[in-house]
Amino acid sequence: MVSDENGNIASISRKDIIRAYFKYLIHTAEQQHKCKYKNIHITSPIKQKRQFLEMYKEVLNDYNVEINNALDEGIAVLYNSISNQIEKNNFRYEEEYKALIIDCGGGTTDLTNCSYYIKQDPITYELNITTTYANGETNYGGNNITYRIFQYLKIVFSKYYRKEDIIRIDEIFDSEISNIYRYIDTYGHKTLYEPLEKLYKESEAIIPTRFNDYINNSTNEYMKVRSNFYFLWNLAEKIKIDFYKGVSVRQTDFHIKGIKSNEKDSKIIPEESWRINVYDQKNILKLNTEIPQIIITKEEINTLIKGDIYYVIKKFIEPIYLDGQLDDINFIKLTGQTCKIDIFRDALKEFIPGRIIQSAKKEKNVQDFKLICLEGAIKYQNAKRIGLISPTIINKAPVIPYKLIALNHMGKEITMISNLEKINRSYGFVSRNINTEDVELTLLDGDNNILHKYYLYTNIKRFKKTTYTEIKEHYGDKILQDDVDSIKDGEIKIFTFAFEDKWGFYVLPLARKEGVLLMGERKYFPFENEEWEINFFDGRK
C-alpha cells in the first residue's frame, strides 16, 4: 500500500515497484551514456540466485536479462581479485587456491567456499572456479548495527530527558570490555545483550518507538511514535556512516546547529529540527525540542556491536576451524559494505592469522565496495567475449544452514532436513493418520532456535491415484522406492526434498487407501520469507 500527502491510498505490487526502480536506473544510465541498453546483467545473492534471476527476467521482460553467465555478488568480487592476480602474473599454473568469501551487506551475511586454479594454455588463461554456499545469517547486516546504535540512543536520551544519570556502555555489559569474545564463548551471545535489551524495553515507557502498538490509538499519537522511530533510526544511521566511512571521526557531539566543537575529530550532528516525543511524569506524550548535551564516541559504538559481529564470525568460522578445514584456506575475502568495519578483521583473528584476511589496502567507502562487485562482473563478461581469459564457474549444491523438523504422533522430533547438509541431499518424511488435515513443520537455526513454522493442509479426498513409476518420472531419485512401498493402509507420509536451483524445499504427501497408492498436491516452501526475517521497520521492535 502507498499513500500520498493528501491521504490517497493505492495498492501496488512489489514487482511493480521493483520494475519502476530498475527502469529509472536504466533510463538514467541511458541519458548519461547516450545509448539504449538491450542486454542487462544484474548480480544477485548466491543462495537465491535462481529466484532473483527469474524475478529480474519477469520484471524486465522487454530487456535481455543475462541468465547463463550471471554472477552472484561474492563471486563477482572474487573474480575481480583473480583477474588482478592474472594481470600481475602473481599465480602458479595448476596450483589450487582456496578462498572463503564473507559477504556482509545491509541485511544479510553469507559465507561462500571457493576453489580455483589456472591452467596453462597456449592461447588463453583457462580459469576454473568452483563455489559452494557454505553458511549464512539471514538476519544480520548493516541494519543490525544501525539498530544497536538506535537502541543505545534511545536508552541514553530517555535517561537525559528524565534528568537521570546517563548510563554508558561499560555500565551496561556484564563483562570487561576487552573480554567480550571470551564472555560469548562462555555464556553466549544472548546473555551478553540481555542488560541492553532490558534497558531498551524500559525506555519504551519514556520515548516510545514501537508504533505498531499504537495502531488502534489516535492518529496523532500513532504519528508521534512513528516519528520517534524514524528520527532516532536516521540519527543512528548517520552516526554509523560517520564512524565507519573511512574518515577519522572519533566522536559525535549533539549541538545546536552552528555551535562548533573544539575537538578536531568530533562530528557535530546538525539537525534542521530536533523533535522527540517524550512521556512526561504525568504520562502525557509531549514534543521535546531540547537537544541533549551528550557525546557518543566511536569506542562506545565499537563495544556495542563487537559481540554481534564476533557471534556471526564464530558461527561461520568455528566449525571449519575445529575440523581443520581452515588450514587449507589460502585467503579470506571480506566483501560487502558492512565488512569494512575493523571489528570483522579482529574477530577473524581469533581463529586465523591476519595475513590471510584480504580487504582493501586503503580505506574504501560504500561506493567503492559496490564498484568492486561491478568491476568483477564487467571483467567476467569481457573475458567471456574477448577470450583473453576463459573462465568456467561450477556452482556446487549449497549447504543448508537450517534444520527442519516435524513431530510424530507420540511427540517425538523427526528430522526432515539436517543442518549443514547439501541441499540436493535433503530428504525426510513423517507419518500421519490418513485423515490428517494439518501438518506442522518447524524450521530451526544452527542453535535450535525456532525461526518459522510452516503449515501443510491435506485432504485425502483430493489425492489422486499414482504409482512409483509416475513419482520417479517427476522427481527422479528424490523419493526412495523403499519408503513409498512401506506406506501402510490408512497411512499418509509427508515427504520433504529440495533441488539445487531453489532456496527452499518441496513437500509431497503420499498415502495408501485400500491398497491403492495416492498422491496429494506438491507444495513449495521457501527457507526465508518476510514472515520470519527480521523487519526493523514494522514498528514491532
CORCOR-V114685 format. One record per residue. RES is the residue in one letter. SS is DSSP state (hx for helix, st for strand, lp for the rest). OMEGA is omega in radians with two decimals (NA if undefined). D_CENTER is the distance of its C-alpha to the mean C-alpha in whole Angstrom. Layout:
RES&SS&OMEGA&D_CENTER ; RES&SS&OMEGA&D_CENTER
This chain:
M&lp&3.06&24 ; V&st&3.12&26 ; S&st&3.09&29 ; D&lp&-3.06&31 ; E&lp&3.12&33 ; N&lp&3.11&36 ; G&lp&3.09&34 ; N&lp&-3.06&34 ; I&st&3.08&31 ; A&st&3.11&30 ; S&lp&-3.13&27 ; I&lp&-3.13&25 ; S&lp&3.12&23 ; R&hx&-3.12&19 ; K&hx&3.09&20 ; D&hx&3.11&23 ; I&hx&3.12&21 ; I&hx&3.13&19 ; R&hx&-3.13&22 ; A&hx&-3.14&24 ; Y&hx&3.13&21 ; F&hx&3.12&22 ; K&hx&3.10&25 ; Y&hx&3.13&25 ; L&hx&-3.11&24 ; I&hx&-3.13&26 ; H&hx&3.09&29 ; T&hx&3.10&29 ; A&hx&3.12&28 ; E&hx&3.10&31 ; Q&hx&-3.11&33 ; Q&hx&-3.06&33 ; H&hx&3.09&33 ; K&lp&3.12&36 ; C&lp&3.06&35 ; K&lp&-3.13&34 ; Y&lp&3.06&31 ; K&lp&-3.10&31 ; N&st&-3.09&28 ; I&st&3.01&25 ; H&lp&-3.13&22 ; I&lp&3.08&18 ; T&lp&-3.06&15 ; S&st&3.05&12 ; P&lp&-3.00&9 ; I&lp&-3.00&11 ; K&lp&3.14&10 ; Q&lp&-3.05&11 ; K&hx&-3.09&14 ; R&hx&-3.14&17 ; Q&hx&3.14&16 ; F&hx&-3.12&14 ; L&hx&3.10&18 ; E&hx&3.12&20 ; M&hx&3.11&18 ; Y&hx&-3.11&19 ; K&hx&-3.13&23 ; E&hx&-3.08&23 ; V&hx&3.11&23 ; L&lp&-3.03&24 ; N&lp&3.08&27 ; D&lp&3.06&30 ; Y&lp&3.04&28 ; N&st&-3.11&28 ; V&st&-3.13&24 ; E&lp&-3.13&24 ; I&lp&-3.01&23 ; N&lp&-3.09&24 ; N&lp&3.13&24 ; A&lp&3.14&20 ; L&lp&2.93&18 ; D&st&-2.97&14 ; E&hx&-3.11&13 ; G&hx&-3.12&13 ; I&hx&3.07&17 ; A&hx&3.11&18 ; V&hx&3.12&18 ; L&hx&-3.13&19 ; Y&hx&3.09&22 ; N&hx&3.12&23 ; S&hx&-3.14&23 ; I&hx&3.12&26 ; S&hx&3.09&27 ; N&hx&3.10&28 ; Q&hx&3.13&29 ; I&hx&-3.14&32 ; E&hx&-3.12&33 ; K&lp&-3.12&34 ; N&lp&-3.08&35 ; N&lp&3.14&33 ; F&lp&3.06&33 ; R&lp&-3.12&35 ; Y&lp&3.04&36 ; E&lp&3.01&35 ; E&lp&-3.10&33 ; E&lp&3.06&30 ; Y&st&3.13&27 ; K&st&-3.09&24 ; A&st&2.96&21 ; L&st&3.09&17 ; I&st&3.06&14 ; I&st&-3.06&12 ; D&st&3.14&9 ; C&st&-3.12&8 ; G&lp&-3.08&7 ; G&lp&-3.04&7 ; G&lp&-3.08&4 ; T&lp&3.04&2 ; T&st&-3.09&5 ; D&st&3.08&7 ; L&st&3.14&11 ; T&st&3.12&13 ; N&st&-3.08&17 ; C&st&2.95&20 ; S&st&3.14&23 ; Y&st&3.02&26 ; Y&st&-3.10&29 ; I&st&-3.13&32 ; K&st&3.11&35 ; Q&lp&-3.12&38 ; D&lp&-3.07&40 ; P&lp&-3.07&43 ; I&lp&-3.12&41 ; T&lp&2.97&37 ; Y&st&3.14&35 ; E&st&-3.05&33 ; L&st&3.14&30 ; N&st&-3.11&28 ; I&st&3.06&24 ; T&st&-3.10&23 ; T&st&3.06&19 ; T&st&3.01&17 ; Y&st&-2.96&13 ; A&st&-3.10&14 ; N&st&3.13&11 ; G&st&3.04&7 ; E&st&-3.04&6 ; T&lp&-3.02&3 ; N&lp&3.03&5 ; Y&lp&3.10&5 ; G&lp&-3.10&6 ; G&hx&3.13&9 ; N&hx&3.11&10 ; N&hx&3.10&10 ; I&hx&3.07&13 ; T&hx&-3.11&14 ; Y&hx&3.11&15 ; R&hx&3.10&16 ; I&hx&3.08&19 ; F&hx&3.13&19 ; Q&hx&-3.09&20 ; Y&hx&3.11&23 ; L&hx&-3.12&24 ; K&hx&3.12&25 ; I&hx&-3.09&27 ; V&hx&-3.12&29 ; F&hx&3.11&30 ; S&hx&3.09&31 ; K&hx&-3.09&33 ; Y&hx&-3.07&34 ; Y&hx&3.05&35 ; R&lp&3.10&37 ; K&lp&3.10&39 ; E&lp&3.11&38 ; D&lp&3.13&37 ; I&lp&3.12&34 ; I&lp&-3.12&31 ; R&lp&-3.05&30 ; I&hx&-3.06&27 ; D&hx&3.07&29 ; E&hx&-3.09&31 ; I&hx&-3.03&27 ; F&lp&3.11&26 ; D&lp&-3.10&28 ; S&lp&2.96&28 ; E&lp&-3.07&30 ; I&hx&-3.10&27 ; S&hx&-3.02&28 ; N&hx&-3.08&27 ; I&hx&-3.13&24 ; Y&hx&-3.12&22 ; R&hx&3.11&25 ; Y&hx&3.13&25 ; I&hx&3.10&22 ; D&hx&-3.05&23 ; T&hx&-2.99&26 ; Y&hx&3.11&25 ; G&lp&-3.10&21 ; H&hx&-3.10&18 ; K&hx&-3.13&19 ; T&hx&3.14&23 ; L&hx&-3.03&22 ; Y&hx&-3.14&20 ; E&hx&3.11&23 ; P&hx&3.11&25 ; L&hx&-3.14&23 ; E&hx&3.14&22 ; K&hx&3.12&25 ; L&hx&3.13&27 ; Y&hx&3.12&24 ; K&hx&3.13&25 ; E&hx&-3.10&29 ; S&hx&3.10&28 ; E&lp&3.14&27 ; A&lp&-3.13&31 ; I&lp&3.08&32 ; I&lp&-3.10&29 ; P&lp&3.09&27 ; T&lp&-3.12&24 ; R&lp&-2.99&23 ; F&hx&3.10&24 ; N&hx&3.11&24 ; D&hx&-3.07&26 ; Y&hx&-3.03&29 ; I&lp&3.13&28 ; N&lp&3.07&32 ; N&lp&3.11&33 ; S&lp&3.14&35 ; T&hx&-3.12&34 ; N&hx&-3.13&35 ; E&hx&3.12&33 ; Y&hx&-3.11&30 ; M&hx&3.08&30 ; K&hx&-3.12&30 ; V&hx&3.11&28 ; R&hx&3.09&25 ; S&hx&3.08&26 ; N&hx&-3.10&26 ; F&hx&-3.05&22 ; Y&hx&3.07&22 ; F&hx&-3.12&24 ; L&hx&3.13&23 ; W&hx&-3.14&19 ; N&hx&3.09&21 ; L&hx&3.12&23 ; A&hx&3.12&20 ; E&hx&3.11&18 ; K&hx&-3.13&21 ; I&hx&3.12&22 ; K&hx&-3.11&18 ; I&hx&-3.14&19 ; D&hx&-3.08&23 ; F&hx&-2.98&22 ; Y&hx&3.14&20 ; K&lp&3.07&21 ; G&lp&3.09&24 ; V&lp&-3.02&26 ; S&lp&3.04&28 ; V&lp&-3.07&28 ; R&lp&3.13&28 ; Q&st&-3.14&29 ; T&st&3.09&29 ; D&st&3.04&32 ; F&st&-3.09&32 ; H&lp&2.97&35 ; I&lp&-3.07&37 ; K&lp&3.10&37 ; G&lp&3.11&39 ; I&lp&-3.08&40 ; K&lp&3.08&39 ; S&lp&3.12&38 ; N&lp&-3.12&40 ; E&lp&-3.10&37 ; K&lp&-3.07&36 ; D&lp&3.13&33 ; S&st&3.04&32 ; K&st&3.11&30 ; I&st&3.12&32 ; I&st&3.11&30 ; P&lp&3.12&32 ; E&lp&3.08&31 ; E&lp&3.08&33 ; S&lp&3.13&34 ; W&lp&-3.03&32 ; R&lp&3.04&32 ; I&st&3.11&31 ; N&st&-3.00&32 ; V&st&3.03&33 ; Y&st&3.09&35 ; D&lp&-3.08&39 ; Q&lp&3.11&41 ; K&lp&3.11&42 ; N&lp&3.06&39 ; I&lp&-3.10&39 ; L&st&-3.06&36 ; K&st&3.10&37 ; L&st&3.10&36 ; N&st&-3.12&36 ; T&lp&3.12&36 ; E&lp&-3.14&37 ; I&lp&-3.13&35 ; P&lp&3.08&34 ; Q&lp&-3.02&36 ; I&lp&3.06&33 ; I&st&3.06&31 ; I&st&-3.10&28 ; T&st&3.11&27 ; K&hx&3.13&25 ; E&hx&3.10&26 ; E&hx&-3.12&25 ; I&hx&3.08&21 ; N&hx&3.12&21 ; T&hx&-3.11&22 ; L&hx&-3.04&20 ; I&hx&-3.06&17 ; K&hx&-3.10&18 ; G&hx&3.13&18 ; D&hx&-3.09&14 ; I&hx&3.12&13 ; Y&hx&-3.14&16 ; Y&hx&3.14&15 ; V&hx&3.13&11 ; I&hx&3.13&14 ; K&hx&3.14&16 ; K&hx&-3.12&14 ; F&hx&-2.90&13 ; I&hx&-3.03&17 ; E&hx&3.14&19 ; P&hx&-3.13&20 ; I&hx&3.03&21 ; Y&hx&-3.08&23 ; L&hx&-3.13&25 ; D&lp&3.01&26 ; G&lp&-3.12&27 ; Q&hx&-3.10&24 ; L&hx&-3.12&23 ; D&hx&-3.09&27 ; D&hx&-3.09&27 ; I&lp&3.10&24 ; N&lp&3.11&25 ; F&st&3.07&23 ; I&st&-3.10&19 ; K&st&3.08&17 ; L&st&3.14&15 ; T&st&-3.11&13 ; G&lp&-3.02&11 ; Q&hx&-3.08&13 ; T&hx&-3.08&12 ; C&hx&3.12&13 ; K&hx&3.10&16 ; I&lp&-3.04&17 ; D&hx&-3.09&20 ; I&hx&3.08&18 ; F&hx&3.12&16 ; R&hx&-3.12&19 ; D&hx&3.13&21 ; A&hx&3.12&19 ; L&hx&-3.12&19 ; K&lp&3.04&23 ; E&lp&-3.06&23 ; F&lp&-3.02&23 ; I&lp&3.06&24 ; P&lp&-3.13&26 ; G&hx&-3.06&25 ; R&hx&-3.12&27 ; I&hx&3.08&24 ; I&st&-3.11&21 ; Q&st&2.98&21 ; S&lp&-3.04&20 ; A&lp&3.07&22 ; K&lp&3.06&26 ; K&lp&-3.12&26 ; E&lp&3.10&24 ; K&lp&3.07&22 ; N&lp&-3.09&20 ; V&hx&-3.12&17 ; Q&hx&3.13&19 ; D&hx&3.14&20 ; F&hx&3.09&17 ; K&hx&-3.10&17 ; L&hx&3.09&20 ; I&hx&3.09&20 ; C&hx&-3.14&17 ; L&hx&3.14&20 ; E&hx&3.12&23 ; G&hx&3.12&22 ; A&hx&3.14&21 ; I&hx&3.14&25 ; K&hx&3.14&26 ; Y&hx&3.14&25 ; Q&hx&3.11&27 ; N&hx&3.13&30 ; A&hx&3.13&30 ; K&hx&-3.08&30 ; R&hx&-3.05&33 ; I&hx&3.05&35 ; G&lp&3.10&35 ; L&lp&3.02&35 ; I&st&3.10&32 ; S&st&-3.06&32 ; P&st&3.02&28 ; T&st&-3.13&27 ; I&st&3.10&24 ; I&st&3.10&23 ; N&st&3.12&20 ; K&lp&-3.13&21 ; A&lp&-3.12&19 ; P&lp&3.09&16 ; V&st&-3.13&15 ; I&st&3.13&14 ; P&lp&-3.08&12 ; Y&lp&3.06&14 ; K&st&3.12&17 ; L&st&-3.11&19 ; I&st&2.99&23 ; A&st&3.11&26 ; L&st&3.07&29 ; N&lp&-3.04&32 ; H&lp&3.13&35 ; M&lp&-3.14&36 ; G&lp&3.12&33 ; K&lp&-3.11&32 ; E&st&3.10&28 ; I&st&3.13&28 ; T&st&3.13&25 ; M&st&3.07&24 ; I&st&-3.09&21 ; S&lp&3.09&21 ; N&lp&3.12&18 ; L&lp&3.06&17 ; E&st&3.10&19 ; K&st&-2.99&19 ; I&hx&-3.12&18 ; N&hx&3.10&22 ; R&hx&-3.11&24 ; S&lp&-3.08&22 ; Y&st&3.08&25 ; G&st&3.09&27 ; F&st&3.07&29 ; V&st&-3.09&30 ; S&st&3.10&34 ; R&st&3.00&35 ; N&st&-3.03&38 ; I&lp&-3.14&39 ; N&lp&3.11&39 ; T&lp&3.12&36 ; E&lp&-3.09&34 ; D&st&3.08&31 ; V&st&-3.13&28 ; E&st&3.05&25 ; L&st&-3.06&22 ; T&st&3.11&20 ; L&st&-3.13&17 ; L&st&3.02&16 ; D&lp&-3.08&14 ; G&lp&3.13&15 ; D&lp&3.14&17 ; N&lp&3.01&18 ; N&lp&-3.14&17 ; I&st&3.11&17 ; L&st&-3.05&14 ; H&st&3.04&16 ; K&st&3.09&19 ; Y&st&-3.12&20 ; Y&st&3.12&24 ; L&st&3.13&26 ; Y&st&-3.11&30 ; T&lp&3.09&32 ; N&lp&-3.04&36 ; I&hx&-3.14&39 ; K&hx&-3.11&41 ; R&hx&3.11&38 ; F&lp&3.14&38 ; K&st&3.11&40 ; K&st&3.12&42 ; T&lp&3.05&40 ; T&lp&3.11&41 ; Y&hx&3.10&39 ; T&hx&3.11&40 ; E&hx&3.12&39 ; I&hx&-3.13&35 ; K&hx&3.11&35 ; E&hx&-3.08&36 ; H&hx&-2.96&33 ; Y&hx&3.11&30 ; G&lp&-3.11&32 ; D&lp&-3.12&32 ; K&lp&3.12&29 ; I&lp&-3.04&31 ; L&lp&-3.08&34 ; Q&hx&-3.13&38 ; D&hx&-3.12&39 ; D&hx&3.08&36 ; V&hx&-3.12&37 ; D&hx&-3.08&41 ; S&lp&3.08&41 ; I&lp&-3.08&40 ; K&lp&3.05&43 ; D&lp&-3.13&44 ; G&lp&-3.11&43 ; E&st&2.99&39 ; I&st&3.08&36 ; K&st&3.11&33 ; I&st&-3.13&30 ; F&st&3.01&28 ; T&st&3.11&25 ; F&st&-3.08&23 ; A&lp&3.04&21 ; F&lp&-3.05&21 ; E&lp&-3.01&19 ; D&lp&3.12&19 ; K&lp&3.12&17 ; W&lp&-3.11&14 ; G&st&-3.10&15 ; F&st&3.09&19 ; Y&st&3.07&22 ; V&st&3.14&25 ; L&st&3.08&29 ; P&st&3.05&31 ; L&st&-3.11&35 ; A&st&3.05&38 ; R&st&-3.13&42 ; K&st&-3.12&44 ; E&lp&3.07&48 ; G&lp&-3.09&47 ; V&st&3.10&45 ; L&st&-3.10&42 ; L&st&-3.14&39 ; M&st&3.09&36 ; G&lp&-3.11&34 ; E&lp&3.06&31 ; R&lp&-3.13&28 ; K&st&3.10&25 ; Y&st&3.08&21 ; F&st&3.06&18 ; P&st&3.10&15 ; F&lp&-3.06&12 ; E&lp&3.07&10 ; N&lp&-3.04&11 ; E&lp&-3.07&12 ; E&lp&-3.09&14 ; W&lp&3.05&12 ; E&lp&-3.14&9 ; I&lp&3.08&9 ; N&lp&-3.09&11 ; F&lp&-2.96&13 ; F&lp&3.13&15 ; D&lp&3.09&17 ; G&lp&-3.12&20 ; R&lp&-3.05&19 ; K&lp&NA&18
